[in-house]
Amino acid sequence: MSTTSLRCLVLGCDPSGESHSLLTLLEPAEGLLRCLIRTRRGKDATLPDLFDEGEVILERAKDGGMRFARDYRLLTRRAGVARDHRTLERACRLAAMIRKNPPPPESAEVCYRIALESFDAMAARPRADCAYFKSLWLMLKDGGWGVHEQWYTRLGARQGYAAAILTQPLDAQSTDEETVATLATDLERWAAGEAHFILP
């Protein structure tokens, strides 16, 4: 069996049978990939958790089937994402958005950077709602969709709110949560209609 070492973000960790979990990982070169990892391991073993950045040693069976993670080394754990329900909810929605809309190979590196910076911000700073909105905007923009020309320019009086969210640091955000949520929902609907995104 061949092995590969990859640095990844954990976007999903779901039980698979009695002794394995199915990991959904985002990797800068390959984009989205899935593998199985054994959950019953030694006492000192660190199991992957959602939003982790880690290094996995992957094995691929000779028949080219499902990959298996032979080893996992934790690099960064973002425990701060779970500090409150709203932050966790926004982070989970971003992870689900990427899982359902995998970046093409040419966009994988940028998508990885956006996700990494977004999860870092959500774990350590306020206004996860604004971080999510910025992330979705950047993913659409990087994907070549006319999000500025076709969505932003049609906001009318709401342009000022969108501009403030996109340009202000998270620590300085002043737009109320209801307005951010409305804009995020509107942007998601545009992404579904125009960019054919699948919404979580």
C-alpha positions as CSV (number, residue, x, y, z in Angstrom):
1,M,0.0,0.0,0.0
2,S,1.2,3.5,-0.8
3,T,1.1,6.2,1.9
4,T,0.8,10.0,1.7
5,S,1.2,12.6,4.4
6,L,-1.2,15.5,4.2
7,R,-1.9,18.7,6.2
8,C,-5.6,19.1,6.5
9,L,-8.5,20.8,8.1
10,V,-11.2,18.5,9.6
11,L,-14.6,19.5,8.3
12,G,-16.5,16.3,9.3
13,C,-16.1,13.4,11.7
14,D,-18.9,10.9,11.5
15,P,-19.2,7.4,13.1
16,S,-18.7,4.5,10.6
17,G,-19.2,1.1,12.1
18,E,-18.1,0.1,15.6
19,S,-14.5,1.0,15.4
20,H,-14.0,3.7,12.7
21,S,-15.0,7.3,11.9
22,L,-15.4,8.8,8.4
23,L,-13.3,12.0,8.2
24,T,-14.1,14.7,5.7
25,L,-10.9,16.8,5.2
26,L,-9.9,19.9,3.3
27,E,-6.4,19.8,1.9
28,P,-4.7,22.7,0.0
29,A,-3.7,20.7,-3.1
30,E,-6.4,18.0,-3.3
31,G,-9.4,19.9,-2.0
32,L,-12.0,17.8,-0.3
33,L,-11.2,14.2,0.6
34,R,-12.6,11.5,2.8
35,C,-11.0,8.7,4.7
36,L,-11.6,6.2,7.5
37,I,-9.8,6.3,10.8
38,R,-9.8,3.8,13.6
39,T,-11.4,5.2,16.7
40,R,-10.2,2.5,19.1
41,R,-6.5,3.4,19.5
42,G,-3.9,3.6,22.2
43,K,-4.5,5.6,25.4
44,D,-2.2,8.4,24.2
45,A,-3.6,8.7,20.7
46,T,-5.3,12.0,19.8
47,L,-8.5,11.6,17.8
48,P,-9.5,14.2,15.2
49,D,-12.1,16.7,16.1
50,L,-14.1,19.2,14.0
51,F,-12.2,22.3,13.0
52,D,-8.8,20.7,13.8
53,E,-5.8,21.3,11.6
54,G,-3.8,18.1,11.6
55,E,-1.4,15.9,9.7
56,V,-2.7,12.6,8.5
57,I,-0.8,9.6,7.0
58,L,-3.1,8.1,4.4
59,E,-3.1,4.6,3.0
60,R,-4.9,3.7,-0.2
61,A,-5.8,0.2,-0.9
62,K,-4.4,-1.4,-4.0
63,D,-7.9,-1.5,-5.6
64,G,-8.1,2.3,-5.3
65,G,-10.9,2.2,-2.8
66,M,-11.5,4.2,0.4
67,R,-8.4,5.7,2.0
68,F,-7.5,4.9,5.5
69,A,-5.8,7.2,8.0
70,R,-2.9,5.2,9.5
71,D,-1.9,8.0,11.8
72,Y,-3.1,11.5,12.9
73,R,-1.1,14.2,14.4
74,L,-2.9,17.2,15.9
75,L,-1.4,20.6,14.9
76,T,-4.0,23.1,16.1
77,R,-7.2,22.5,18.0
78,R,-9.8,25.3,17.9
79,A,-11.6,24.6,21.2
80,G,-12.8,28.3,21.3
81,V,-15.2,27.6,18.5
82,A,-17.4,25.7,21.0
83,R,-17.5,28.5,23.6
84,D,-21.1,29.4,22.7
85,H,-23.9,28.0,20.6
86,R,-24.0,30.8,18.0
87,T,-20.3,30.6,17.3
88,L,-20.4,26.8,16.9
89,E,-23.5,27.1,14.7
90,R,-21.7,29.5,12.3
91,A,-18.6,27.4,12.2
92,C,-20.6,24.2,11.5
93,R,-22.5,26.0,8.7
94,L,-19.2,27.1,7.1
95,A,-17.8,23.5,7.3
96,A,-21.1,22.2,5.8
97,M,-21.1,24.7,3.0
98,I,-17.6,23.6,2.0
99,R,-18.5,19.9,2.3
100,K,-21.5,20.4,0.0
101,N,-19.7,22.7,-2.4
102,P,-16.1,21.3,-2.8
103,P,-13.6,23.7,-4.3
104,P,-12.2,22.7,-7.7
105,P,-8.5,21.8,-7.6
106,E,-7.4,25.3,-8.8
107,S,-9.3,26.9,-5.9
108,A,-8.5,24.4,-3.1
109,E,-5.5,26.4,-1.8
110,V,-7.4,29.6,-1.5
111,C,-10.5,27.9,0.0
112,Y,-8.2,26.2,2.6
113,R,-6.7,29.6,3.6
114,I,-10.2,31.2,3.8
115,A,-11.5,28.3,6.0
116,L,-8.3,28.3,8.2
117,E,-8.5,32.1,8.8
118,S,-12.2,31.9,9.4
119,F,-12.1,29.1,12.0
120,D,-9.1,30.8,13.7
121,A,-11.2,34.0,13.9
122,M,-14.3,32.3,15.2
123,A,-12.3,30.5,17.9
124,A,-10.6,33.6,19.3
125,R,-12.6,36.7,18.4
126,P,-16.2,38.0,18.5
127,R,-18.8,38.1,15.7
128,A,-18.7,34.6,14.2
129,D,-21.7,35.7,12.2
130,C,-19.6,38.4,10.4
131,A,-16.8,35.9,9.9
132,Y,-19.2,33.5,8.2
133,F,-20.5,36.2,5.9
134,K,-17.0,37.3,4.9
135,S,-16.0,33.7,4.3
136,L,-18.9,33.0,2.0
137,W,-18.3,36.3,0.1
138,L,-14.6,35.4,-0.4
139,M,-15.3,31.8,-1.6
140,L,-17.8,33.1,-4.2
141,K,-15.5,35.9,-5.3
142,D,-12.5,33.5,-5.6
143,G,-14.7,31.1,-7.5
144,G,-15.2,33.7,-10.2
145,W,-18.8,34.5,-9.5
146,G,-19.9,38.1,-10.0
147,V,-20.9,38.5,-6.4
148,H,-20.0,42.2,-6.4
149,E,-21.6,43.1,-9.7
150,Q,-24.7,40.9,-9.5
151,W,-25.4,40.7,-5.8
152,Y,-23.8,43.6,-3.9
153,T,-24.8,46.3,-6.4
154,R,-28.5,45.3,-6.1
155,L,-28.6,45.7,-2.3
156,G,-29.7,49.3,-2.5
157,A,-29.7,50.9,0.9
158,R,-28.3,47.8,2.5
159,Q,-25.0,48.2,0.6
160,G,-23.6,50.2,3.5
161,Y,-24.2,47.4,6.0
162,A,-22.6,44.8,3.7
163,A,-19.6,47.1,3.1
164,A,-19.1,47.6,6.8
165,I,-19.2,43.9,7.5
166,L,-16.7,43.1,4.7
167,T,-14.2,45.9,5.6
168,Q,-14.3,46.2,9.4
169,P,-12.2,43.9,11.7
170,L,-14.3,41.5,13.7
171,D,-13.4,43.3,16.9
172,A,-14.9,46.6,15.5
173,Q,-18.1,45.2,14.0
174,S,-21.1,47.4,14.8
175,T,-23.8,45.9,12.5
176,D,-26.5,44.2,14.5
177,E,-26.8,40.4,14.3
178,E,-30.2,40.5,12.7
179,T,-29.0,42.5,9.8
180,V,-25.9,40.3,9.4
181,A,-28.2,37.2,9.4
182,T,-30.5,38.7,6.8
183,L,-27.6,39.6,4.5
184,A,-26.0,36.1,5.0
185,T,-29.3,34.4,4.1
186,D,-29.7,36.6,1.1
187,L,-26.2,35.9,-0.1
188,E,-26.7,32.1,0.4
189,R,-29.9,32.3,-1.7
190,W,-28.0,34.2,-4.4
191,A,-25.2,31.5,-4.3
192,A,-27.8,28.8,-4.6
193,G,-29.5,30.4,-7.5
194,E,-26.6,31.9,-9.5
195,A,-23.6,29.8,-8.5
196,H,-25.6,26.6,-8.0
197,F,-24.4,26.2,-4.4
198,I,-26.0,23.4,-2.4
199,L,-27.1,24.9,0.9
200,P,-26.7,22.8,4.2
